[in-house]
Amino acid sequence: MPLARQLAAPAEVAWGGGSSIAAAVAALERRGARAGRVGVIGPMTFDQHAVVAARFGSIVNLNRRYVRLRQIKSAEEVDWLRIGAALTDRGMAALRDGLRPGLTERELADLVERAYIALGGTNVIHFFGVTAMTDPALGVPTQFVANREVKAGDAVVAEISAAFWEYPGQVLRSFAVNAEPSQLYRELHAVADAAFDAIAAILKDGTTPSLIIEAASVIEQAGFTIIDDLLHGYGGGYLPPVLGSRSRPSAHSGDEPLRAGMTVVIQPNVVTPNGKAGVQTGELVLITRTGIESLHAMPRGFVRV
């Protein structure tokens, strides 16, 4: 509760006792809430919904309206996101500079977190995909780190987000360990770069999801596909639009134009059709009236370390 009061100021925040939903119903009753005039923002379990509906009838779901508001960032929010992005860059740079054969994936996570924890950053994610370029078996970073040791000739694909309070960055990069990238991995990364550049070139206030998916069709033209999302809103949640590609569509999200003030992650994860080899590149960007501004300074490219 003390932290909630700090984060939600100047809203009234109180301890809910043994049942927060019962406390919420009691608060609504004190305020004279009427049947059919109660709305909810945030997740609600079946049991919680039943308690509120039993007293106030049909409950209005305000989440879509709330998310639409959260998509557009204020200037102050963008400043905080810049801090999160800078901390995230430090994590990725630490991975690049410290990556070597013999380290386990767990030790890679340690490298990343040490780069920003002392500066007030908090971990959101550090996903790694580690596989041999000569015999790949992994096309996308995994959510849980393994105890596998990195070997010379491995590809290491990483997705990192560190946050300042609740404002994160997100950066995605690929590395070749003690070896030049193989022909396959060079081709995969060239296509990922082309997809990123094609999306970045058209992304601005008014760009529609269908245009973004069309721009990324260079992936399918090269004979590849994706596993992870192609682009998604970020900052204040994993926000719409969440887009796939022609060969791996996402859930239907309409074709509503993107708007200035939105922050999104462009992140083409280009993989072979069998999903055994893949790369990632990308980062969090701010949409403006005329284009985009990257919130990150971490250099792009498939780097040999």
N, C-alpha and C positions, 0 to 999 in steps of 0.2 A: 504493500500500500504506500509506503513512503516514496518509493521510486515512481509508482503510478501517479502520485500527486505532483511530483516534479515534472514528469513527462507531459501530463495532461493539463497543467496549469493554463488558464484559470478555471478549468472545469471542477465541479464538486466531485470528489472521490471519497468513498467510504468503504470500510471493511464490510464484506457481505456475510460474515458469520458462517454458520454451517451450510448455508445454501445461498449463493449469490443471486440465483434466479428468483428465489423467494423474496430476497431483499429488494430486488429490482421491481417485482410486482408490488410490494408494499410501497415503494417510492412512487410508482405510477399511480397507485390509489390515492396517496396523499396529494398528488398534483391534479387529481380529478380527471385522469385519462379516461377516454370513452371507448367503447367497443368499436372496432374498425378503424381506430385512429392511432394505433401503436405501430411504429416501424422499428426495424432492427438493422443495425450495421454490424458486420462481423459474423463469425461462425456461430451456429446454434445447434445443439444436439437435438435429437428427436424428443428426448425427455424434457429438455428445457422449453422447446417449442410447445409441447403439450401443456405445460404449466401456464405459460403466458396465454395461449389460445383458449384455455378453459375459462380464463377470467375476462379476456378482451376480444375474443372472437378471431376473425381473420387478421393475420399479422402481415404488414407490408414489408417486403424485402427491399431495402434501400441500398444494397451493396453495389448494384450497377451504377447508380447515380453517384455514390461515394467514390467508386473507383475512377469514374470519369473526372471527378474533381482532382483526385490524387495524381492523375496522369500529367497534369500541367504543374510544373515546379515554379515556385516563387524564386526571386533572385537570391533570397537568403538560403533557400533549400539548395540551390545550385552551388552556392559557396560551400556549404557543408558537404555536398557530393564531391566537390573538388578535393576536399581534404581526404575523404574516403578513397578517391581515385589515387591520390598521391601515396597513401599508405599501401594500397593494393599494388601499385608500381614497385614499391620497395620490396614487397613480398616476391614478386615475379623476378625482380633483379637479383635478389638473394638466391633464388632457385637457379637462375642462369649462371651466376658467379660461383656458386658452391657445388653445382652438379658434377659428379664424377663417379667412375666405376667403384663399386664396393659399398656405396650408400644404399640403405634400404628405403622403400617408399615412406616408411615412418620417419626416417631421418630427413627426407625431403620436406615433410610437413613441419618438422622442427626448424629447418632452415627458414621456411617461409614465415612462420609465426614470430620468430625472434626478430624479424626485420621491422615489425610494426608494433608489437605488444608494448614495448617500453615507451612508445610515443603516444599511447592512448588508443591505439587501434584495437579492434576486436575481430576475431575470426568469424567469417560467414561461411565460406567454403574454401577448401584447397583440394581439388580433384586432380588426380594424376592418372595418366595412361602410360604404362611402361611395357614395351615389347621390342623384340629383335626386328630390325629392318629386313634382315634376310629371311626370316620366317615369322611374319607378323601374325598375332592372334588377338589383337585388340584394336578397335577402331575409334574408341571414345574414352575420355577419362572416366574412372570409376569413383563412386561416392565414398568408398571405404578404402583406406590405404592397406596394402599388404606388406608382408615382411620380405618380399622378393628383393634381391640386390640388383641395382643397376649394373649393366655390363657394357663394355665397349661395343659399339655397333647398335645400341638400342636407340629407338626413338622415344622421347619423353614428351607427352602432350599434356598441357596443364591448363586448368581453369581456376582462377584465384579471385576471391572477393574478400577484402577487408573493409571494415566499416568504422566510421567515426560516429559514435552513438548509433543511430539507426540509419545512417546515410553511407551506403557502400559504393565502392567502385567495382568494376569487373573487367578483367583482362585475360585473354586467352592467347597462348603462344605454344610453339613446338620447337624442340631441340633435338639435335643429333649428337650422340655421346661418343667422343673420341673417334669419329669417322665422318666422312662426307655423307650427306644424305644419299640414299640409294636412288636409282632412276625412278622407281615407283613413287617414293616419297617426295622427290623433286616435282614430279607431275602432280601429285595430290596437292602440294602446297602452292604450286603455281596456279592451280584452279581455284584454291581457297582465296588466294590474293586477288585473282581476277573477279571472283564473286563479291568479295568485300569492296573492291574498288567500284564495281558496277553499281552496287547498292548505294555506296557513299556518294556517287556522282549524281544520283537522282533524288536522294532523300532530302526533303525540306517540307515546310508547311504546305499541306495540300497533296502530298504524295500518297497514293492509295496502296493498300497491301498487294493488290494484283500487279501493280507496276514493280513492286519490290520482288515479288516471286518471279516475274518475267525477267528482271535484270539478273537474277541468280540462276537462270536457266543454262548459263555457261557450265554449271556443274553437270547437268544431264547431257549436254552436248559433248562433254569430254568422256562420257561413259561412267560417271560416278554418281553417288547419291549422298544423303546425309543421315545421321542418326539423331543428333541433338537438334534443338530448334535453330532455325536460320536467324531469326531476329525476335527479340522480346522486349517489352517495356520493363524498366527497372528503376528502383528508387522509391521506397514506400511500399514495396511488395514486388512480386513477379506479375507485372501488369500487362494488359493487352496493348497492342496486338501481339499475339504469340503466333509466329508464322513458320510454316514448314516450306518445303520446296515442291516442285512439280512431282517428283518421284516419292516424296514422303510428306504428304500434306498434314497440316495440323487440324485441330478442330475448327469448324467454321466460325470465323470471327467477323464476317461481313467485309465490306470494302470501304469502311468509313475512313476518310483521309486522316493522316497523321497531322498533328498540330504543333506549331511553334511552342516551345516550352516543355515538350515531352523529352524524356531521357530514355534511350533505348540501347540495347546491346546488339551490335551487328556481330554475328559469330558463326560464319560458315564452317561447319564440321564436315569436311569432304572425306568420304570413305569409299572404299571399293564396294561393289555390289554385294559381296559376301560378308561385308562388315568386319573383315579381319585386319585391315590396315586403314588408318585415317590420321588426319591432322586437324588442328584447330588454330584459328587466328581470329582476332576481334577484340572489341573494347566498347566501353560505355561512351555514348556520344549525346550531345545536346542538339535537338532540332531547332533550327532558327527559321526566320522567314525565307532566307535565300539558300540555305544549305545546312551543314552540320558543323559542330565544333567538337572535336575529341576532348574528353576530360582527362585523357591519359598522355603520359610522356614516354612510356616504354616503347622502344623502337620495335617496329614490326619486322618480320622476316623469319626464315627457317635457319636458326643459328647452330653452328657446330660449336660444342663446348668441350 
